[in-house]
């Protein structure tokens, strides 16, 4: 279990060092874009696509920011337990 914990802490440290902006853009925005494209492909949107797509992107950015705070909370909690 010790090696797994060390690897997890090292991964979280790399995420922390790369910064919130990079995390939010790479994970949150890509999530929003993929979700938007999936909804567009598999359903008939009642609104024009150019209105819905920015909403999915904004939602992805908000999701990415929320995940940043959750990830850093887990990292800080794990570091305190070491």
WOBELDA-V131117 format. One record per residue. N is the residue number from 0. RES is the residue in three letters. SS is DSSP state (hx for helix, st for strand, lp for the rest). NEAR is the number of other ideal C-beta (glycine too) atoms within 10 Angstrom. Layout:
n:res:ss:near
N:RES:SS:NEAR
N:RES:SS:NEAR
//
This chain:
n:res:ss:near
0:UNK:lp:5
1:UNK:hx:7
2:UNK:hx:7
3:UNK:hx:8
4:UNK:hx:12
5:UNK:hx:11
6:UNK:hx:10
7:UNK:hx:13
8:UNK:hx:14
9:UNK:hx:10
10:UNK:hx:12
11:UNK:hx:17
12:UNK:hx:12
13:UNK:hx:9
14:UNK:hx:17
15:UNK:hx:15
16:UNK:hx:8
17:UNK:hx:11
18:UNK:lp:11
19:UNK:hx:15
20:UNK:hx:11
21:UNK:hx:13
22:UNK:hx:18
23:UNK:hx:19
24:UNK:hx:14
25:UNK:hx:12
26:UNK:hx:19
27:UNK:hx:22
28:UNK:hx:17
29:UNK:hx:13
30:UNK:hx:18
31:UNK:hx:22
32:UNK:hx:14
33:UNK:hx:12
34:UNK:hx:15
35:UNK:hx:20
36:UNK:hx:13
37:UNK:hx:11
38:UNK:hx:14
39:UNK:hx:14
40:UNK:hx:7
41:UNK:hx:7
42:UNK:lp:8
43:UNK:lp:5
44:UNK:lp:12
45:UNK:lp:6
46:UNK:lp:8
47:UNK:lp:8
48:UNK:hx:11
49:UNK:hx:7
50:UNK:hx:9
51:UNK:hx:15
52:UNK:hx:17
53:UNK:hx:11
54:UNK:hx:12
55:UNK:hx:20
56:UNK:hx:18
57:UNK:hx:13
58:UNK:hx:15
59:UNK:hx:22
60:UNK:hx:17
61:UNK:hx:13
62:UNK:hx:17
63:UNK:hx:22
64:UNK:hx:16
65:UNK:hx:12
66:UNK:hx:15
67:UNK:hx:20
68:UNK:hx:10
69:UNK:hx:10
70:UNK:hx:17
71:UNK:hx:15
72:UNK:hx:10
73:UNK:hx:12
74:UNK:hx:17
75:UNK:hx:12
76:UNK:hx:9
77:UNK:hx:13
78:UNK:hx:11
79:UNK:hx:7
80:UNK:hx:7
81:UNK:lp:8
//
